[in-house]
Amino acid sequence: MPSSSRGRRARVLVAVLSASAMSSRARAQQQPQQPQGFAVERFYSSAPGGGWFVMDDLTMRGDLGGAMALTAGYARNPLRVTDGSSNLAVVSDQAFTDFGFAVARDRWRLYLNIDMPIVIKGHGGTVGDYRLTAPSVALGSNPDTLSDARIGADVRVLGDAASPFRLGAGAQLIVPNGNPSHVDYDTDGTYRAMARVLFAGDMGMLTYAGHVGVHVRPLDDSPAPGSPEGSELLFGVAAGPRLALDASNVAVVGPEVYGETAFRSFLSSGSAGLEALLTARVEGTRDDGPQLRVKVGAGGGISPHFGAPEWRAVVGLEVFDYATHHDNVGNRSAP
Amino acid sequence: MLPSPDRRLLTVAGAPARLLVVGVVARIVLASVPANAQAVPPAGHEDAAFDVMNLLSHEGLHDIHDESWNAYGQFTLITSYKPPFHAPHTNFNGSVNSLVPDAETSFTGTFTLFFGLRLWQGGEAYFVPEVIGERPLSQLHGIGGAIQNFELQKQGTETPQLYRSRTYLRQTIGLGGERVEKASDPMQLATVVDARRLVLTAGNFTILDVFDRNSVTWDPRQTFLNMAFMTYASWDFPSDARGYSWGGTAELYWDDWALRVGRITPPQDPNSLPVDFEIWEHYGDQVEVEHDHVLLGQPGAVRLLGYRNRVVTGRFDDAIAAFQADPGKNAAACTTYNFYNYGSGNSTAPDLCYVRRPNVKVGVGINLEQHFTDDVGVFFRAMYSDGLTEVDAYNPADRSVSLGAVAKGSAWRRPFDVTGLGFGMSWISDVHARYLAMGGVDGFVGDGYLHQAPEGVVDAFYSVNLLTALWLTADYELLWNPGFNADRGPVNLLGGRVHAEF
């Protein structure tokens, strides 16, 4: 075959392949993309014994003690996405319970939190270039599902359990569990971590707490709407009066405001969420045996994006025990 | 005495608090390791167990005789090896439920934490998360009542899964009589209760936590590996694919007598994980009467159990009649019609997928135990179920017998070693056999043909106790007529187990 003929045929082949590739690419661009799915939960409950719902009062003290906590809640529309013209509540209803167990000694605390989704449901559809799948978690079809577990450690580095200013540090490892296909919005499917600076204090009747930290989050599914964009800054504060009910019980009423924003689009509206809860709790104050704490809270998203729901209601039940002195047969006494 | 739930001694001495903290940290870290099991009720710990609560108590940090909370854990790894065995036909004519005659290995690994919390006087809450990973033999097919490893779950995966096995409330109402000490154990807060009392339980648990307890076979994680000895092989108690249910039970203890009743949820489809919460329409009811006695100075007990399930299942005679009336309603066509089915490709066999509707299944059983010395006991269980409908949740046996002996090693100065020898046999009903012989399959068995025979197993094990809370077990099982088919087997099964409690 003459070389000129071979060259001509080669050029034609390249042109056909290029046209074919461009056509495929164009078809692919027309096909809606499927986001990965992720853990929509932004309510990172405080360590068992931590007092507030999200903030931590850093009151660890005494000999070996600890706490068990059960928190339950419901969030309405925690994940809504929009492309400017259409809106979709991908996760419209989310109900959960969270079990926590902590051991504490002196100013240290170790804990385990296990999240149990009860309902995660919403609406599937297409928003912009993305086709979103509705999650489907219900107690009947998923009778024993547990989602991501959190293992953490906290320490108070400054102040004692009743100081006007207490400073502490905390770290959490989030272990992925739940539906491995991520379509139920109950897990990122990757390990995550949090490192936080914690502060708290009691000044007269006022009690307060807050945190600033980093959520190391490998999942970056941007620009998929509503999806994580990698690691995030965490922030939050809570404060309220501490009212004595009787000799051994107090009530604390106050707001908790907390949120998060992705570092890569810092504080932009689509990647920052801000939520406020008005909380109230009643708790025992004695150190001579297990104490009960009952908590309720309700609120919603001040900036209802990025996992902050339209509204949320939570309840919590906690038994904690910071025995300060023991004799050698287990009898305890307050200092 | 073999089980020692009410006699704990605090024998761990001198452990400094630092060790305790390190231990707790290690346990919490380990709890995060993703790992998958058939529902197993935990037993009381050894008297000399190295566990969190004993350590706390020894350090003066916990009252182990009157607990407001407790936390325990366990780890169990079981491996099984099946050498090749003789079988003339396997998965005949497109069936899918044969035990494969090639060599296979199987394993389960479980890691469990048990949390208990006293809420108010007589009120207790329990939460038990568990991690499990598993690989069954032949995808859990081909064995009827004698599955070689009791931990195996339906729909389990090799990738470890964390799930919630139990969350329930218990309320004890004292009615007088002598005072009985309940020792601290997994899912038992230490307390003192009346010998006459009413115990109410509600939530998510396995019915084996309440019914058919046997202090000789006690915790399967400590004794026989074969599922035939965990409970009645033919007790088709409703549960999800892992072995757990939702519901409520009531137990009335009156000195040496106990009466138990309970209603629990079935799965939405037979042998599946989703739960049918229409507990007034579909349910499993159980009733058990127990009498404890002393014979020749040693304790023993007799238990009678009856159950009645009303669940959505298929009757074998309905499936056969449907196929005979219309051969198009065969096993292979179930997929075409998108009916819930077990995946058989046999177009010449009937299938249960066409005939599922609410059906009733009933059975009665007897459970005997008797200790001969403090360290040697024998047990016997037998149950007769009607055998008219398919297995809904446990295993496909319709009638079963098991018996055996378990001994601790005091006689040879190894008091925490455990050894046992057990024999189990299970049968299927005539209509069940006719269905299988026509090539039908149920949740576990169906070779595509059947030469009907009872399935039998002998299980012998020896557990060596190491480090007070760690046991290594060697186990041998001989299984004959697997899947109730006389043409298959016998099958040799070699097993090993590592079990730790803390």
Interface residues (C-beta under 8 A of the other chain):
Chain A: D63 L64 G66 M68 L70 F99 F101 V103 R105 L110 Y111 L112 I114 M116 L139 G140 S141 N142 P143 D144 T145 L146 A149 I151 L173 V175 P176 N177 P180 G289 P290 V319 D321 A323 H326 D327 N328 V329 G330
Chain B: A17 L20 V21 V24 V25 I28 V29 A31 S32 P34 L56 S57 E59 G60 L61 H62 D63 I64 S68 W69 A71 F115 L117 R118 A125 F127 P129 T159 Q161 L162 Y163 R164 S165 T167 N204 D240 R242 Y244 W246 Q268 L273 P274 V275 D276 F277
